[in-house]
């Protein structure tokens, strides 16, 4: 995989250290803004990135990359991914795939027509601990309640309260707790249980953006509650409560540090089978294989999952009366 990185922010800085262990990935370029130039030069020297670009269109035209990792702010995912696909590049797009469901459907259609890989970078779907949890569901009995909480106080919230609106709190740029944090919980739930029958989102809205909120998903035989907040902090954990046993997920849904299976007599089975310390490693190994083998069948399955997630996001936005533009 010859990779062009689009973006030079926090998520890129988080990703780059694992590239030394991605044996089939070559970093052929990074594209950012002129204000990112010093940081990109440091990354180039540290991680062996071949070329630096401050013009994304130029990067797409000149690079020999076969794949673009879209790691720009949420509101730019659609336009950056579309340009990459039209340039004949495979696309790995950070979450959320797009701000609007219609945008996602358009990208999916372009990728299908051009026979290109288009996949969402969502860590939990590829983590060994998550896959093992999924297998454990058959042993715990009938599920009754699922509750998830990803509440993480954002240091940008202080600036927001003082009137400075950064992208993560800008509803016009796909900001808010739903898109930033609850999206991980949604992926977690869809990967285990599929599409719910009904979705409602009860949000705390300040100046048009959801700073926190409670998402409810009705799966007929059981109910799920998914909380995310950027204006408060709380223990980050999830519970899957079933007739025989309860599964406790330790830590956020996008990391899956470990989980515990607790029986009725409080007998605890601790499970931690992660194969790498960093949450992003396993997904990118999967992307390497998918792209190197042009595995369109596996990509189709991943896109079907993302499609359900995007439908839930659209329903949640409508339910809460959020405006994304």
C-alpha positions in Angstrom: 0.0 0.0 0.0 1.5 3.3 -1.2 -0.1 5.8 1.2 -0.7 9.5 0.9 -1.8 11.0 4.2 -4.3 13.9 3.9 -4.1 15.9 7.1 -1.5 16.7 9.7 -3.4 17.0 13.0 -3.7 15.0 16.2 -5.0 11.7 14.6 -2.1 11.7 12.1 0.4 12.2 15.0 -1.3 9.3 16.7 -1.1 7.1 13.7 2.4 7.6 12.5 4.3 5.7 15.2 2.7 2.4 14.2 3.8 2.7 10.6 7.2 1.2 11.5 5.3 -2.1 12.1 3.1 -1.9 9.0 5.3 -4.0 6.7 3.3 -3.5 3.6 2.8 0.3 3.9 5.0 2.9 2.2 4.5 6.5 3.2 4.8 8.3 -0.1 3.4 11.7 0.9 1.6 13.9 3.4 -0.6 16.8 2.5 -1.5 19.6 4.9 -1.8 23.4 5.1 1.0 25.9 5.1 0.6 26.2 8.9 1.3 22.5 9.2 4.6 22.7 7.3 7.0 22.6 10.3 5.2 19.7 11.8 5.1 17.8 8.5 8.9 18.4 8.1 9.4 16.9 11.5 7.2 13.9 10.6 9.0 13.5 7.3 12.4 13.2 9.0 11.1 11.0 11.8 9.0 8.5 9.8 10.6 8.6 6.3 7.7 10.2 4.4 8.8 10.8 0.8 7.1 14.1 -0.1 5.4 17.0 1.6 2.5 18.9 0.0 0.6 22.0 1.0 -1.8 21.6 -1.9 -4.1 18.5 -1.8 -5.0 18.7 -5.4 -1.4 18.9 -6.4 -0.6 15.9 -4.1 -3.3 13.8 -5.8 -2.0 14.8 -9.3 1.7 14.2 -8.6 1.9 11.4 -6.1 2.3 7.7 -7.0 0.1 6.7 -4.0 -2.5 4.0 -4.6 -4.3 4.9 -1.3 -5.3 8.1 0.5 -5.8 8.2 4.3 -8.3 11.0 4.8 -7.6 12.4 8.3 -8.9 15.9 8.0 -11.7 17.6 10.0 -15.1 15.9 9.8 -16.6 18.5 7.4 -13.9 17.8 4.8 -14.1 14.0 4.8 -16.6 14.0 1.9 -14.8 16.4 -0.4 -11.3 14.9 0.2 -12.5 11.3 -0.2 -14.4 12.2 -3.4 -11.4 13.9 -4.9 -9.2 10.9 -4.1 -11.7 8.4 -5.6 -12.1 10.5 -8.7 -8.3 10.5 -9.0 -8.3 6.7 -9.0 -7.1 6.2 -5.4 -8.4 3.8 -2.8 -9.6 5.7 0.4 -9.3 5.0 4.1 -11.5 7.6 5.7 -11.5 8.6 9.3 -14.7 8.5 11.3 -17.4 9.7 10.9 -17.4 8.7 7.3 -19.2 11.8 6.3 -21.4 14.4 8.0 -24.5 13.5 5.9 -25.8 10.1 4.8 -26.3 11.3 1.2 -22.6 12.2 1.0 -21.6 8.7 2.1 -23.9 7.1 -0.5 -22.4 9.1 -3.2 -18.8 8.1 -2.2 -19.9 4.5 -2.1 -21.3 4.7 -5.6 -18.2 6.3 -7.0 -16.0 3.6 -5.4 -18.2 0.9 -6.8 -18.1 2.3 -10.3 -14.3 2.6 -10.2 -13.8 -0.7 -8.4 -11.8 1.0 -5.7 -11.5 0.2 -2.0 -13.4 2.7 0.2 -13.3 1.9 3.9 -13.9 3.7 7.2 -11.1 3.8 9.8 -13.0 2.6 12.9 -10.7 0.8 15.2 -13.1 -1.4 17.3 -14.3 -3.5 14.4 -10.8 -4.9 13.8 -9.6 -5.4 17.4 -9.1 -8.9 18.6 -10.7 -8.1 22.0 -13.9 -6.9 20.2 -14.0 -10.0 18.0 -13.7 -12.2 21.1 -16.4 -10.2 22.9 -18.7 -10.8 19.9 -18.1 -14.6 20.1 -18.8 -14.4 23.9 -22.4 -13.1 23.3 -23.6 -16.6 22.6 -22.7 -17.7 26.1 -24.2 -15.0 28.3 -27.9 -15.7 27.7 -30.6 -13.4 26.4 -29.5 -9.8 26.4 -31.8 -7.3 28.1 -29.9 -4.0 28.5 -26.8 -2.5 26.9 -25.5 0.7 28.4 -22.4 2.6 27.1 -20.8 5.8 28.3 -18.0 7.8 26.6 -17.9 11.0 28.5 -14.6 12.9 28.1 -14.3 16.6 29.1 -12.8 18.5 26.2 -10.3 21.2 27.0 -11.8 22.9 23.9 -15.0 23.2 25.8 -13.5 26.0 28.0 -12.7 28.0 24.9 -16.2 27.3 23.6 -17.8 28.7 26.7 -15.7 31.8 26.3 -17.0 32.2 22.7 -14.2 30.6 20.7 -15.8 28.0 18.5 -13.3 25.4 17.3 -14.2 22.7 14.7 -15.0 20.0 17.3 -17.8 22.3 18.7 -18.9 23.8 15.4 -22.1 22.3 14.1 -21.3 23.6 10.6 -18.2 21.5 10.6 -19.6 18.2 11.8 -18.7 18.8 15.5 -20.4 17.7 18.6 -20.5 14.7 21.0 -22.5 12.5 18.6 -20.0 12.8 15.7 -16.8 12.9 17.9 -17.4 10.3 20.6 -20.8 8.6 20.3 -19.9 7.4 16.9 -17.5 4.8 18.5 -20.4 3.5 20.6 -22.6 3.3 17.5 -20.1 1.3 15.6 -19.7 -1.0 18.6 -23.4 -1.6 18.8 -24.0 -2.1 15.1 -21.0 -4.5 14.8 -22.6 -6.7 17.5 -26.4 -6.3 16.9 -26.9 -4.7 13.5 -29.6 -2.0 12.8 -32.0 -1.1 15.6 -35.7 -0.8 15.0 -35.9 2.8 16.4 -33.4 5.5 17.2 -33.8 8.6 19.4 -31.3 11.2 20.5 -31.8 13.4 23.4 -29.0 16.1 23.3 -27.8 19.0 25.4 -27.5 21.7 22.8 -25.5 24.8 23.2 -25.3 27.3 20.3 -26.5 24.7 17.8 -24.1 21.9 18.8 -24.6 18.8 21.0 -22.1 19.1 23.8 -23.5 15.9 25.3 -26.4 13.5 24.7 -28.1 10.2 25.3 -28.8 8.0 22.3 -31.4 5.3 22.7 -31.6 2.3 20.3 -34.6 -0.1 20.4 -33.6 -3.7 19.3 -37.1 -5.1 20.1 -36.0 -7.8 22.6 -33.5 -5.4 24.4 -32.7 -1.8 24.6 -29.4 0.1 24.3 -28.5 3.4 25.8 -25.4 5.2 24.5 -24.1 8.3 26.3 -21.4 10.6 25.1 -20.3 14.0 26.5 -17.6 16.6 25.8 -18.8 18.9 28.6 -18.4 16.5 31.6 -16.2 13.7 32.5 -17.2 10.3 33.9 -15.8 6.7 34.1 -15.7 5.4 30.5 -17.2 1.9 30.4 -19.9 -0.2 28.8 -22.2 -3.0 30.1 -24.0 -5.8 28.3 -26.5 -7.2 30.7 -27.9 -10.6 29.9 -29.8 -13.3 31.8 -26.8 -15.5 32.7 -23.9 -13.1 32.7 -22.9 -9.5 32.3 -20.1 -8.3 30.1 -18.2 -5.2 31.3 -16.0 -3.4 28.7 -13.1 -1.7 30.4 -12.3 1.6 28.8 -13.7 3.3 25.7 -15.4 1.4 22.9 -12.7 2.5 20.3 -9.8 1.0 22.4 -11.3 -2.2 23.9 -8.5 -2.6 26.5 -10.2 -5.7 27.9 -13.5 -7.0 29.1 -14.8 -9.0 32.0 -17.6 -11.6 32.0 -19.3 -11.6 35.4 -21.5 -14.6 36.3 -24.5 -14.6 38.7 -22.3 -15.8 41.6 -19.9 -12.9 40.8 -17.4 -15.2 39.2 -15.3 -13.1 36.9 -13.5 -14.1 33.7 -11.1 -11.4 32.6 -10.4 -11.3 28.8 -7.5 -9.4 27.2 -6.2 -10.9 24.0 -5.0 -7.7 22.2 -2.1 -8.3 19.9 -0.7 -4.8 19.8 -0.6 -1.9 22.2 -2.0 0.7 19.9 -5.6 0.6 18.9 -5.0 1.6 15.2 -2.6 -1.2 14.3 -5.0 -4.1 13.7 -7.3 -2.0 11.4 -4.4 -0.8 9.2 -3.1 -4.4 8.9 -6.6 -5.3 7.7 -6.6 -2.3 5.3 -3.2 -3.4 3.9 -4.5 -6.8 3.1 -7.8 -5.5 1.7 -6.1 -3.0 -0.6 -3.1 -5.2 -1.7 -5.6 -8.0 -2.6 -8.2 -5.7 -4.0 -10.7 -7.5 -1.8 -13.9 -5.8 -2.9 -16.0 -8.4 -1.1 -14.5 -7.6 2.3 -14.8 -3.9 1.5 -18.5 -4.3 0.6 -19.1 -5.9 4.0 -17.3 -3.1 5.8 -19.3 -0.5 3.8 -22.6 -2.2 4.7 -21.6 -1.8 8.3 -20.8 1.8 7.8 -24.0 2.4 5.9 -26.0 1.2 9.0 -24.0 3.5 11.2 -24.6 6.5 8.9 -28.3 5.7 8.9 -28.4 5.8 12.7 -26.4 9.1 12.8 -28.9 10.6 10.3 -31.9 9.5 12.4 -30.2 10.8 15.6 -29.5 14.2 14.1 -33.1 14.4 12.9 -34.4 13.2 16.3 -32.5 15.9 18.2 -33.2 18.7 15.7 -29.5 19.3 15.1 -28.4 21.4 12.1 -25.2 20.4 10.4 -24.9 23.3 8.1 
